[in-house]
């Protein structure tokens, strides 16, 4: 009987892995649309750059708050509710974006439909869910799924740039909305499958702390949760600044807007490489915390570089290296949650951390637009982002040292 059962589990597991990757790849397009269309939307309505920046920020904030609810649904019902809700809301929300006439309509669509009920169904539920399908290769599976964001960056900025030039931003939003509906709904029916039950959470690779051990007598789950949540704010403020504004930044440096879309694509392509290969390798070798420190250090260094580089080739290189840094950061968090916190609460706890990450993304995207309106450049905004990133590193290094010291104590 096992001969017939095992292949079935393997096929289902790999099908869910591919569906998760594609669901994230398609759904993430809603973020990159407003990044590429930011200047066109501002010019059409004579709005300051901060208006579409706020819409971008509201999507992240909505995704963070909605992520807690979607994590709760995942822990109790599996991916059925998050997947179906996300497929419908991302499609309809983007279609409605093509019809906006006021700032408040844009804010409502991006904050509620594309944020709370849309993007919230992507990264956190998908990565938390995939760890339940791949008990022995969690870091690799999370890296593969997380790379969907970077792969989306290879596809969508260039696609949106071409479509906006050919048809305008409204028609482009309509085309993407219809496409996401017809592709994400079938994927949602694959993702709604329940993962196989695992015997024990203690078999995962390279775990630093185990929820079932005596560790939580020394370090409470709440302390771990709070530390990770605060740290995620710092790293995501830094992360969102170039993600939201690099296209406009390149244009403001005097280069063709098409070069800005290319820079964003390069940045996101390298982030996919970091997520696909780096998280699996570094996560298995150094654990989630160690991998996060490596990726976050790279992000801080290259963000500081982007603040001062003004040649096109320099921006290309710095953006590619920045992508290698930031691309592994968010996939590390669900991995850390599974290493340090109870498995049965993985969805909700990952959602809380990514709520804070969403707040960081919202602050960073707003900060970039605000500082540009104030100074006429993004340089000071990028440097402020470096300061936030250093704060993230201090917290994560402190948590790693504490867990390492505890491991030594428990091993005696």
N, C-alpha and C positions, 0 to 999 in steps of 0.2 A: 504493500500500500504506500509505503514511504517513497517508492520509486515514482509513483504517480503524483504524490503530494508535493514533493520538493520542487520539481520543475514549475509547478503551478505557482508556488510562493515566489520563486525566482523571477518568473515572468511578470507577476503582479508587481513585485518590488521595483523592477527595472522600468516597467510601464509608468508607475507612479513617479519615479525619478525623472523620466523624460517629460512627463506631463507637467510636473512641478517646474522644471526648467523653462518650458515653453510658456506656461501660464505667467510666470514672472517676467519673461522676455516681452510678451505682448502687452501685459498690463502696465509695465513700467513706461511704455510710450506716452502715457498721459502726463508724466512729469516732464519729459523732454520736449513735448509739444510747446509748453508755455515758455521754456527756456529759449528755444529757437525763435518763437514768435514774439518774444518780449518787446523788441523795439517796434515791430510792425503794429502790435496792439496799442502800444503807447502812442505811436504817431497817428494812428487812425482816429483815436478818441481824444488826442491832445492831452493825455494823462502823463503825470510824472512817472519816471521809471519805477518808483516805489509801489505803484498800484499793481502791476502784474507780479512784482516781487512779493507783495502781501498775499496775493492769490496762491502763489507757489508755496509761501510759508504756511498758509492755512491748510493746504493739502497735507503737508507733513504733520501739522498739529492735529488735524482731524484724523489722520492715519494713526497717530500715536494714541489718541483717546479711544478710537474705535478698535485699536489693536488689543486692548484689554478685554473688550467684549468678545472679539473674535477668538482670542486665546481661551476665554472661558468656554465658548462654544466648542472649540477644538478639544479641550480637556474632557468634555462631557458627551459630545456628539460626533467627534471626528471632523473631517474637512467639508462635510456636506454643506452646512450653512455658510461658512466663509467662501467656499469656491463658487457656489451658485450666486451668492450676493455680489461678490466681486465682479464676476463676469457680466452681470446685468448692469450694475451701477457704473462701471468704467465705460461700458459701451454707451449707455444712455446719457451719462454725464458729459462725455465728450461731444456727443451729438448736440446736446443743449448748449455747449460752449460756442458752437457755430452760430447761435442765435442771440447771444448776449448783446445788450444795448447799454447797460449801466454797470458801474463798479460793483454794486451790491449783488447783482445777478452773478457776476464772475466770482465774487467771494463765496456766495452760497453754494454754487456748483462745485468749486474747488474744495471748500471746507467740508461740506456735508457729503455730496454724492461721490466725488473723486477722492476725498480724504477719509471721512469716517466710515463710509460703506464701501469704498473702493480700494484705495491703496492699503488700508488696514488688513485686507484679506491676502496680501501678497507675501512680503518677506517673512514676517514673524510666524504666521501660521504654517507657511510652506516649509520653512527650515525646522521649526519645532516638530512638525509632522514627519518629516523625512528621517529624523533621528530615531523615530519609533519603528521605521521600516528597516533601517540599517544599524543594528545593534553593535556590530563589530567594526564597522567602518564609518562611524558617524562623521568624523572630521572630513573625510573625502566626500561623503554624500552631501553634507552641508556646503562644502566648497563648490561642488558641481551645481547645486541649485542656486546658490548665491551668485554664481557667475552669470546667471540670467540677467542681472542688472547691468553688468558690463557688456554683455552681448547686445543688450538693448541699446546701449550707447554706440555700438558699432553700426547698428541698423537705423535707429530712429532719427538722430540729428540730421544725417545726410538726406534721408528720405523726406523729412519734414521741410528741410531747406529747399529741396527740389520742388516739392508740391506747393509750398507757399509761393515760390517764384512763378510757378506755372498757373496756379489756380487761386491764390490768396489764402490767408490764414483761416477764414471761415469755412471754405470748401475743404481745406485740408483737415480741419477738425471733424467735419462730417464724414469724410472718407475713413479716417482712423476709427471713429466711433463705430461705424458699421462693420469694419474689418474686425475690431476687437470683439464685438458681439458674436459674430459667426465663427470665430476661432476659439474664444475662451469658453463658451458654453459647452461644446463637446469635451474639452479638457476637464471641465468641472465635474462631469459625470465619471471620469476616470479617477479623479482625486477624491471623490466621496467614499471610496472603498475604505474599510477599516483595516488598520495594520495588524499583522499577526501578533499574538501575545508573546512576550518575552519571558524567559524564566527568571532572569535577574538583571538588575541594572548594574551589577558589579563587574560585568564582563567587558565594558567599554574600554577602549584603549587609552593608556596613559592618563588615567584619571588622577588628579591631585588629591581631591577629597571625595569621599563617597557619602551620599545622603544617609545610608543605612549604618554608617559607622558611628563612633563616639565623637566625631569631629564637632558636631553641632552643640556639644556640651561646652566647647571652647570658643567657637565662632558661630554666632547665631545666624540662621538663614536671613533674618531681617537685616543684619549688618552687611552681609554679602550682597543682598538685594539693593540696599541703599547705596553702597559703594559703587556697584556696577551702574546703577541708574544715574548717579551724579556724574560718573566718569563718561557715560555715553553722551551727556549734554556737551561736555567740553570738546570731545573729538568730533561731534557732529556739527557744532558751530563752525569749526575749522573746515570740515569736509564740504559743507554746503556752499561756502563762499565762491570757490571756483566753479562748482557744479552749476550753480544758478546763474553765474555772471561771466563765465569765461568767454562765451560767444560775444557778448556785448563788450567785454574787456578787449578782446582782440580787435574788434571793429573800432573801438575808441583809440587804440594804438595807431590807427591809420591804415589797417589792412582790410581787404575785402571781406564782407560778412561770410562768404563761403569758406574763408580760411578759419573763421571762428568755429563753424560747424565741423570742420576737419579736426581742429584742435580738440574739441569736445569728444569727437569720435575716437581719436587716438587715446585720450585720457581714459575713456570708458572701456576701450578695447584692452588696454593694459591692466585695468582693474579686473576684467574678466579673467585674464591670465593669472593674476594674483589670487583671485578667489578659487579658480578651478584647480590650480596646481599648488599655490602657496599655502592655502589653509589646510589642505589635506596633509602636506608634508610637514609644515611647521606645527600644526595642531597635534599631529601624532607624535612628533619629536619633543616638543616643548610644552605641550598642553595649551589650552585656550588662552590662559593669562600670558604666558610667554610669547605666544604668537601675536597677541594683541599689542604687546609692548613693541615688538619689532615693526609691525605695520604702522602703528601710531607714530613711532619715531620717524619713520620715513615720510609720513604725511606732513608732520610739522616742519621737517627740513625743507621739503620741496615747496610747501606753501610760502615759506620765507623767501625762497628763490624766486617764485612767481611774482612776488611783490616788486622785485627789482629788474627782472628781465624785460627788455623791450624790443628785442629782435625777434622776427618770426621764427627763425630756427631755434633760438633759445626757448621761446614759448613752447614750440613743439616738443623739445627734449624734456623741459621741466614738467610739462603736462603729462607726458608718457610716464615719467618716473613718479609723479604725484599719484597717478592711477595705480601703480604697483604698490604704493603705500596704502592709499585709502581703500583699495579693492578688497583687502582682507579683513578690514576692521569689523564691519557689521556681521559677517558670518561667524566671527569669533564669539559673539555674545550668546547665541543659542547653544554653541558648543560649551561655553563656560557654564551656562545654566545647567546643562545635563551633567557636567562634571562636579558641580558644587552644590546643587539644589535638588530637591525631591523630583523624581521623574514624573509623578502623577500631576505635578503643578507646573510642568515645563511650559505649556502654552500660555497660561496666565502670567507667569513670571517673565517670560520672554516678551510678552505684550507690554508689561509695565516698563521694562527696560527700553523697549523701542518707542514707548510713549515719550520717555525722556529724550531719547535720540531724536524723535520727531520735533520736540520742543527746541532742541539744539539746532536742528536743520531749519526750523522756522526762524529762530533768532538770527542765524547766520545769513539766510537769504534776505531777511528784512534789513539786517545790518549792512549788507553789501549795497542794497539800493539806497538806504539812508545816507551812508557815507559817500556814495557817489554824488547824490544830490547836494551834499554839503561841501564836498571838496573837488568834485569834477573828475576824480580818479578812484580806482579801487585799491590803491597801494596801502593806505592806512587800514582799510577794512581787512586786507589779507594779513597784516601784521597783528592786528587785534585777534584774528583767528589763531595765530601761532600761540599767543598767550593762553587762550582757552585750551589749546591742544596740550600745552605743557601741564596745565592743571589736571587734565585727564591722565597723563603719564604718571604724575605724582601719586594719584589715587591707586592706579593699577599696580604700580611697582610696590607700593605699601601693602596692598592685598596679597601680592605674590610672595613678598618676604614673610608676611605673617603666616601664610599657608605652608610655606617651605619650612619655617621654624617649627610649626605644629607637626608636620610630617616627621621631622627628625625626632621630636619628643615622643610621638606615638610609636615610632619604630623601635624605641629603646625597650 
